[in-house]
Each structure stands twice: as structure tokens, then as C-alpha cells.
Amino acid sequence: MTDLNPDAEVQTAAEWLANAKDRPSPIIPEIRSRFGLEPLQAVEAIRRAQALRWARAS
């Protein structure tokens, strides 16, 4: 990843996933290719997306 702030890309991926009506499958390769994330960053984006969904549901 060439971004100077990789955390921003993780957050962008999380927001994209949280707003996605249909989750692509398999999700990790999709997030990695779409946002240029490393595997652990993709997992973190999924975790953050779930937290965003739960926060909206409350």
C-alpha cells in the first residue's frame, strides 16, 4: 500500500462495506483488490464495518 495513512484506507473500506447492500463474496479478496489493503487491514475493515452497522442499528 502506498497511502501515507493506511488507517484512512481501512476506514474507507469499512464505510463502503457497511453501506453495501449486497456483500461481495469472498469479501477479503474484494476489499484487498478494491482498496489495496493487506490481509490484516482487510480483516480490520470488516470489523469496523460490523461496528458501524451495529451502531446504526442502536
C-alpha positions as CSV (number, residue, x, y, z in Angstrom):
1,M,0.0,0.0,0.0
2,T,1.4,3.4,-0.9
3,D,-1.0,5.5,1.1
4,L,0.7,7.6,3.7
5,N,-2.2,7.0,6.1
6,P,-3.3,3.3,5.7
7,D,-5.8,3.7,8.5
8,A,-7.8,6.1,6.3
9,E,-8.0,3.4,3.6
10,V,-9.1,0.9,6.2
11,Q,-11.9,3.3,7.3
12,T,-12.9,4.0,3.7
13,A,-13.2,0.3,3.1
14,A,-15.2,-0.2,6.3
15,E,-17.6,2.6,5.3
16,W,-18.0,1.1,1.8
17,L,-18.7,-2.3,3.3
18,A,-21.1,-1.0,5.9
19,N,-23.1,0.8,3.2
20,A,-23.1,-2.1,0.7
21,K,-26.5,-3.6,0.1
22,D,-25.0,-6.8,-1.2
23,R,-21.8,-8.0,0.3
24,P,-19.4,-9.5,-2.3
25,S,-18.2,-13.0,-1.7
26,P,-15.5,-13.8,-0.9
27,I,-15.2,-10.5,0.9
28,I,-11.5,-10.3,1.8
29,P,-10.1,-10.6,-1.8
30,E,-12.7,-8.0,-2.9
31,I,-11.7,-5.5,-0.2
32,R,-8.0,-6.1,-0.9
33,S,-8.3,-5.5,-4.6
34,R,-10.7,-2.6,-4.4
35,F,-8.8,-0.7,-1.7
36,G,-5.2,-2.1,-2.0
37,L,-5.2,-3.4,1.6
38,E,-3.1,-6.1,3.2
39,P,-4.9,-9.1,4.6
40,L,-4.9,-7.9,8.2
41,Q,-6.1,-4.5,7.1
42,A,-9.0,-6.1,5.2
43,V,-10.0,-8.0,8.4
44,E,-9.9,-4.7,10.3
45,A,-12.1,-3.1,7.7
46,I,-14.6,-5.9,8.1
47,R,-14.5,-5.5,11.9
48,R,-15.1,-1.7,11.6
49,A,-17.9,-2.2,9.1
50,Q,-19.7,-4.5,11.5
51,A,-19.3,-2.0,14.4
52,L,-20.7,0.7,12.1
53,R,-23.7,-1.5,11.3
54,W,-24.3,-2.2,15.0
55,A,-24.0,1.5,15.9
56,R,-26.6,2.4,13.2
57,A,-29.0,-0.3,14.5
58,S,-28.9,1.1,18.0
